[in-house]
Amino acid sequence: MSLHTQYLESFLRSQFYMLRMDGPLPLPHRHYIAIMKLVKTGENNWSLPELVHAVVLLAHYHALASFVFGSGINPERDPEISNGFRLISVNNFCVCDLANDNNIENASLTGSNFGIVDSLSELEALMERMKRLHEEREDEEASQEEMTTRFEKEKKESLFVVSGDTFHSFPHSDFEDDMIITADVSRYIEDPGFGYEDFARRGEEHLPTFRAQDYTWENHGFSLVNRLYSDIGHLLDEKFRMVYSLTYNTMATHEDVDTTMLRRALFNYVHCMFGIRYDDYDYGEVNQLLERSLKVYIKTVTCYPERTTKRMYDSYWRQFKHSEKVHVNLLLMEARMQAELLYALRAITRHLT
């Protein structure tokens, strides 16, 4: 995160407030929830402020897990090393070097894992698609009916990007041979099989949709959180706005690039996977801008972070700088957190009314 200092400051402020400052939950409870990412009511009922505090902590650490695993800093097992683990490298750079971005900005240009020609053409193709979409947007806007159709198509397709049935769950992908090793945490939890499930079953004709206009963070979630857990709403809102608008106007070797369209596609695709739809967004842009390997990466990082491998990280946008891929992970993390908060806070609002 230190590659993006403005965001890091906002992140640390909000995390410090959740864990250390005045709030409904006792300090030990906060850390327990953060470690376990699990809430059991037990014998006592939760007050609404306590519940909101717990929900914010859960959403924060669920999303943070996506960032940690997605950034390629999780050790991988190596049978040839005595302790069984090795530090992950990103395009020939050790993870211990990643804090100094000056040493790795051009890593993807020199790495031997992928062909430079292929990655360059991949970058140029993406730039060309962005240009074409800008032109099409100026010439003619899609109708509401067409945008609804495109959302439903993208939402259904997102169910097939990754299957939750097995660890090798990437149909017709290049990742089937990746060995994924997870830590044994069964001693700490009552239900080891508990985890993410798609919001709808495959094959269902009418998939549920959460219309963002009916319950937005800005108009509904923010005020509820701030009312029941003072000031955290302001900190979260600052963090969401920071990551959504964060840009250096670069794409790999290109400068003076407007990346708004790409950042919005990343953020909205995460929400689309959770069934959240924005009426004013054309989801055809998602399909144009996000290639399949990137969609596999996004779905895995967002929904099954512990299954993320270095190959997935390396497989998309191979010409981009490491700091730009970290930027992608920040967007995915905050989109994941906001999606979870929207569902939880909407449920609390319905309970109150």
C-alpha positions as CSV (number, residue, x, y, z in Angstrom):
1,M,0.0,0.0,0.0
2,S,3.0,2.3,0.5
3,L,3.2,2.5,-3.3
4,H,0.1,4.7,-3.0
5,T,0.7,7.0,0.0
6,Q,-2.5,9.1,-0.2
7,Y,-4.6,6.0,0.0
8,L,-2.5,4.4,2.7
9,E,-3.0,7.4,5.0
10,S,-6.8,7.1,4.6
11,F,-6.7,3.3,5.1
12,L,-4.7,3.5,8.3
13,R,-6.9,6.3,9.7
14,S,-10.0,4.2,9.3
15,Q,-8.4,0.9,10.5
16,F,-7.0,2.7,13.6
17,Y,-10.4,4.2,14.4
18,M,-12.2,0.8,14.1
19,L,-9.7,-1.0,16.4
20,R,-8.5,1.7,18.9
21,M,-10.8,4.7,19.1
22,D,-14.1,5.0,21.0
23,G,-16.8,2.7,19.7
24,P,-19.6,0.4,20.7
25,L,-17.5,-2.8,21.0
26,P,-14.9,-3.5,23.7
27,L,-11.3,-3.5,22.4
28,P,-10.8,-7.3,22.9
29,H,-14.0,-8.1,20.9
30,R,-12.8,-6.0,18.0
31,H,-9.6,-7.9,17.7
32,Y,-11.4,-11.2,18.1
33,I,-13.7,-10.3,15.3
34,A,-10.8,-9.1,13.2
35,I,-8.9,-12.4,13.6
36,M,-11.9,-14.7,13.2
37,K,-13.9,-12.6,10.7
38,L,-16.8,-14.4,12.4
39,V,-19.6,-13.2,14.7
40,K,-21.6,-15.6,17.0
41,T,-24.4,-13.9,19.0
42,G,-24.0,-16.2,22.0
43,E,-26.1,-15.8,25.0
44,N,-26.3,-12.0,24.8
45,N,-28.1,-9.9,22.3
46,W,-26.1,-7.3,20.3
47,S,-27.1,-3.7,20.3
48,L,-27.5,-2.0,16.9
49,P,-24.3,0.1,17.4
50,E,-22.4,-3.0,18.4
51,L,-23.8,-4.9,15.3
52,V,-22.8,-2.1,13.0
53,H,-19.3,-1.9,14.5
54,A,-19.0,-5.7,14.0
55,V,-20.3,-5.5,10.4
56,V,-17.7,-2.8,9.5
57,L,-14.9,-4.8,11.0
58,L,-16.0,-8.0,9.2
59,A,-16.3,-6.2,5.9
60,H,-12.9,-4.5,6.4
61,Y,-11.0,-7.7,7.1
62,H,-12.8,-9.7,4.5
63,A,-11.7,-7.1,1.9
64,L,-8.2,-6.8,3.4
65,A,-7.7,-10.6,2.9
66,S,-8.4,-10.1,-0.8
67,F,-5.7,-7.4,-1.0
68,V,-3.1,-9.4,1.0
69,F,-3.5,-12.6,-1.1
70,G,-4.0,-10.7,-4.3
71,S,-0.8,-8.7,-4.0
72,G,1.4,-11.9,-4.2
73,I,2.9,-11.6,-0.7
74,N,1.6,-14.9,0.6
75,P,4.4,-17.5,1.0
76,E,4.1,-20.5,-1.4
77,R,5.3,-24.0,-0.3
78,D,8.5,-25.3,-1.9
79,P,9.5,-28.9,-1.1
80,E,13.2,-28.1,-1.9
81,I,13.4,-25.5,0.9
82,S,14.0,-26.7,4.5
83,N,11.2,-24.7,6.1
84,G,8.8,-25.5,3.3
85,F,8.3,-21.9,2.2
86,R,9.8,-19.5,-0.1
87,L,9.3,-15.8,-0.6
88,I,7.2,-15.0,-3.6
89,S,8.8,-13.0,-6.4
90,V,7.0,-10.7,-8.8
91,N,8.7,-10.9,-12.2
92,N,12.1,-11.9,-10.7
93,F,11.9,-9.4,-7.9
94,C,11.7,-10.6,-4.3
95,V,8.8,-9.5,-2.2
96,C,11.2,-7.8,0.2
97,D,12.0,-5.4,-2.7
98,L,8.4,-4.4,-3.4
99,A,8.4,-1.6,-0.9
100,N,10.9,0.3,-3.1
101,D,8.9,0.9,-6.2
102,N,11.8,2.5,-8.1
103,N,13.4,-1.0,-8.3
104,I,10.4,-2.8,-9.7
105,E,8.6,-0.3,-12.0
106,N,10.1,-1.9,-15.1
107,A,10.0,-5.4,-13.8
108,S,7.3,-6.5,-16.2
109,L,9.5,-5.1,-19.1
110,T,12.4,-7.3,-18.2
111,G,10.8,-10.4,-16.8
112,S,11.4,-13.6,-18.8
113,N,8.1,-15.3,-18.0
114,F,6.2,-13.7,-20.8
115,G,6.9,-12.5,-24.3
116,I,7.4,-8.8,-24.5
117,V,5.8,-8.6,-27.9
118,D,2.7,-10.3,-26.7
119,S,2.3,-8.1,-23.7
120,L,2.9,-5.0,-25.7
121,S,0.2,-5.9,-28.2
122,E,-2.1,-6.7,-25.2
123,L,-1.5,-3.2,-23.9
124,E,-2.1,-1.5,-27.2
125,A,-5.2,-3.5,-27.8
126,L,-6.6,-2.4,-24.4
127,M,-5.7,1.2,-25.3
128,E,-7.5,0.9,-28.6
129,R,-10.6,-0.6,-27.0
130,M,-10.7,2.3,-24.5
131,K,-10.5,4.8,-27.4
132,R,-13.2,3.1,-29.3
133,L,-15.5,3.0,-26.3
134,H,-15.0,6.7,-25.8
135,E,-15.9,7.4,-29.4
136,E,-19.0,5.2,-29.3
137,R,-20.1,6.8,-26.1
138,E,-20.0,10.2,-27.7
139,D,-21.8,9.1,-30.9
140,E,-24.7,7.2,-29.3
141,E,-25.7,6.2,-25.8
142,A,-27.2,2.7,-25.2
143,S,-30.9,2.6,-24.2
144,Q,-31.9,1.6,-20.6
145,E,-33.3,-1.6,-22.0
146,E,-30.0,-2.4,-23.7
147,M,-28.0,-1.6,-20.6
148,T,-30.3,-3.8,-18.5
149,T,-29.7,-6.7,-20.9
150,R,-25.9,-6.2,-20.8
151,F,-25.9,-6.2,-17.0
152,E,-28.0,-9.4,-16.9
153,K,-25.6,-11.0,-19.4
154,E,-22.5,-10.0,-17.4
155,K,-24.1,-11.1,-14.1
156,K,-24.9,-14.5,-15.4
157,E,-21.5,-15.0,-17.0
158,S,-19.8,-14.0,-13.7
159,L,-21.3,-17.1,-12.2
160,F,-19.2,-19.3,-14.6
161,V,-15.9,-17.5,-14.2
162,V,-15.0,-19.6,-11.1
163,S,-16.7,-22.6,-9.5
164,G,-16.7,-23.0,-5.8
165,D,-16.9,-26.7,-6.0
166,T,-13.2,-27.6,-6.1
167,F,-9.8,-25.9,-5.6
168,H,-9.0,-26.4,-9.2
169,S,-12.0,-24.5,-10.3
170,F,-11.0,-22.6,-13.4
171,P,-12.8,-24.3,-16.3
172,H,-10.9,-24.2,-19.6
173,S,-8.2,-22.0,-18.1
174,D,-4.4,-22.1,-17.8
175,F,-4.5,-22.4,-14.0
176,E,-5.7,-26.0,-13.6
177,D,-2.2,-27.3,-12.7
178,D,-1.6,-24.7,-9.9
179,M,-1.1,-26.3,-6.5
180,I,-3.1,-24.3,-4.0
181,I,-2.2,-24.9,-0.3
182,T,-4.3,-23.5,2.5
183,A,-3.6,-23.2,6.1
184,D,-5.4,-25.5,8.5
185,V,-7.6,-23.2,10.5
186,S,-10.2,-25.8,11.5
187,R,-9.2,-25.6,15.2
188,Y,-10.4,-22.0,15.3
189,I,-13.8,-22.3,13.6
190,E,-17.0,-24.3,14.1
191,D,-17.8,-24.6,10.4
192,P,-14.7,-25.2,8.2
193,G,-16.8,-25.4,5.1
194,F,-18.2,-21.9,5.5
195,G,-17.2,-19.6,2.8
196,Y,-18.3,-17.5,-0.2
197,E,-21.3,-18.8,-2.3
198,D,-22.5,-17.3,-5.5
199,F,-25.6,-15.1,-5.0
200,A,-27.6,-17.4,-7.4
201,R,-27.5,-20.9,-8.7
202,R,-26.3,-21.5,-12.2
203,G,-29.1,-22.0,-14.6
204,E,-31.6,-19.9,-12.8
205,E,-33.6,-17.7,-15.2
206,H,-34.3,-14.8,-12.9
207,L,-31.2,-13.8,-10.9
208,P,-31.6,-11.5,-7.9
209,T,-30.5,-7.9,-8.5
210,F,-29.6,-5.3,-5.9
211,R,-30.4,-1.9,-7.6
212,A,-27.8,0.5,-6.3
213,Q,-30.2,3.4,-6.8
214,D,-32.5,1.9,-4.2
215,Y,-29.9,1.7,-1.5
216,T,-26.7,3.6,-2.1
217,W,-23.7,4.2,0.1
218,E,-23.9,7.9,-0.3
219,N,-27.6,8.3,0.4
220,H,-28.3,5.5,2.8
221,G,-25.4,3.5,4.1
222,F,-23.2,6.5,5.1
223,S,-25.9,8.1,7.2
224,L,-26.9,4.8,9.0
225,V,-23.3,4.0,9.8
226,N,-22.5,7.5,11.1
227,R,-25.7,7.5,13.2
228,L,-24.9,4.2,15.0
229,Y,-21.1,4.3,14.9
230,S,-20.0,7.9,15.1
231,D,-17.5,9.3,12.6
232,I,-16.6,5.9,10.9
233,G,-18.9,6.9,8.0
234,H,-16.7,9.9,7.2
235,L,-13.6,7.8,7.3
236,L,-15.0,5.1,5.1
237,D,-16.4,7.6,2.7
238,E,-13.0,9.3,2.4
239,K,-11.4,5.9,1.7
240,F,-14.0,4.9,-1.0
241,R,-13.7,8.3,-2.7
242,M,-9.9,8.2,-2.5
243,V,-9.5,4.8,-4.2
244,Y,-12.2,5.5,-6.8
245,S,-10.6,8.8,-7.9
246,L,-6.9,7.8,-7.4
247,T,-5.0,8.1,-10.7
248,Y,-1.6,8.9,-12.0
249,N,-2.8,9.2,-15.6
250,T,-0.5,6.4,-16.8
251,M,-0.9,2.9,-18.2
252,A,2.3,1.0,-18.3
253,T,4.6,3.1,-20.6
254,H,1.9,5.5,-21.7
255,E,1.3,8.9,-20.0
256,D,-1.5,11.4,-20.0
257,V,-4.1,8.6,-20.1
258,D,-7.6,9.1,-18.7
259,T,-8.1,5.8,-16.8
260,T,-11.6,6.7,-15.4
261,M,-13.3,4.2,-17.7
262,L,-11.0,1.4,-16.7
263,R,-11.2,2.1,-12.9
264,R,-15.0,2.2,-13.1
265,A,-15.1,-1.1,-15.0
266,L,-13.0,-2.8,-12.3
267,F,-15.1,-1.4,-9.4
268,N,-18.5,-2.1,-11.1
269,Y,-17.5,-5.7,-12.1
270,V,-16.9,-6.6,-8.5
271,H,-20.3,-5.2,-7.6
272,C,-21.8,-7.0,-10.6
273,M,-20.5,-10.3,-9.2
274,F,-22.5,-9.6,-6.1
275,G,-25.6,-8.8,-8.1
276,I,-25.4,-5.0,-7.6
277,R,-26.4,-2.9,-10.6
278,Y,-26.0,0.7,-11.5
279,D,-28.7,1.9,-13.8
280,D,-26.5,4.6,-15.4
281,Y,-23.6,2.2,-16.3
282,D,-23.2,0.4,-19.5
283,Y,-21.9,-3.1,-18.6
284,G,-20.9,-3.7,-22.1
285,E,-17.8,-1.8,-21.2
286,V,-16.8,-4.5,-18.7
287,N,-16.8,-7.1,-21.3
288,Q,-14.8,-4.9,-23.6
289,L,-12.1,-3.9,-21.1
290,L,-11.7,-6.9,-18.8
291,E,-10.2,-9.9,-20.5
292,R,-11.0,-13.4,-19.2
293,S,-7.8,-14.0,-17.3
294,L,-8.4,-10.7,-15.5
295,K,-12.0,-11.7,-14.7
296,V,-10.7,-15.0,-13.3
297,Y,-8.2,-13.1,-11.1
298,I,-10.8,-10.6,-9.9
299,K,-13.3,-13.4,-9.0
300,T,-10.6,-15.4,-7.2
301,V,-9.2,-12.5,-5.3
302,T,-12.6,-11.1,-4.4
303,C,-14.4,-14.3,-3.5
304,Y,-11.7,-17.0,-2.8
305,P,-8.6,-15.0,-1.9
306,E,-6.8,-17.9,-0.4
307,R,-6.8,-19.6,-3.8
308,T,-4.9,-16.8,-5.5
309,T,-1.6,-17.9,-7.1
310,K,1.3,-15.9,-8.5
311,R,0.4,-17.2,-12.0
312,M,-2.9,-15.5,-11.8
313,Y,-1.3,-12.3,-10.8
314,D,1.2,-12.5,-13.6
315,S,-1.3,-13.6,-16.3
316,Y,-3.1,-10.3,-16.7
317,W,-1.9,-6.9,-18.0
318,R,1.7,-8.2,-18.2
319,Q,3.1,-4.9,-19.4
320,F,1.8,-3.0,-16.4
321,K,3.9,-1.8,-13.5
322,H,3.7,-3.6,-10.2
323,S,2.4,-0.4,-8.5
324,E,-0.5,-0.3,-11.1
325,K,-1.4,-3.9,-10.3
326,V,-1.4,-2.9,-6.6
327,H,-3.7,-0.1,-7.6
328,V,-6.1,-2.6,-9.2
329,N,-6.1,-4.6,-5.9
330,L,-7.0,-1.5,-3.9
331,L,-10.0,-1.0,-6.2
332,L,-11.0,-4.6,-5.8
333,M,-10.6,-4.4,-2.0
334,E,-12.7,-1.3,-1.6
335,A,-15.4,-2.5,-4.1
336,R,-15.6,-5.8,-2.1
337,M,-15.9,-4.0,1.2
338,Q,-18.6,-1.6,-0.1
339,A,-20.6,-4.4,-1.6
340,E,-20.7,-6.3,1.7
341,L,-21.6,-3.1,3.6
342,L,-24.5,-2.3,1.2
343,Y,-26.1,-5.7,1.8
344,A,-25.6,-5.7,5.6
345,L,-26.6,-2.1,6.1
346,R,-29.7,-2.5,3.9
347,A,-30.7,-5.5,6.1
348,I,-30.3,-3.4,9.2
349,T,-32.3,-0.5,7.7
350,R,-35.1,-2.9,6.9
351,H,-35.0,-4.2,10.5
352,L,-35.3,-0.7,11.8
353,T,-38.3,0.1,9.6
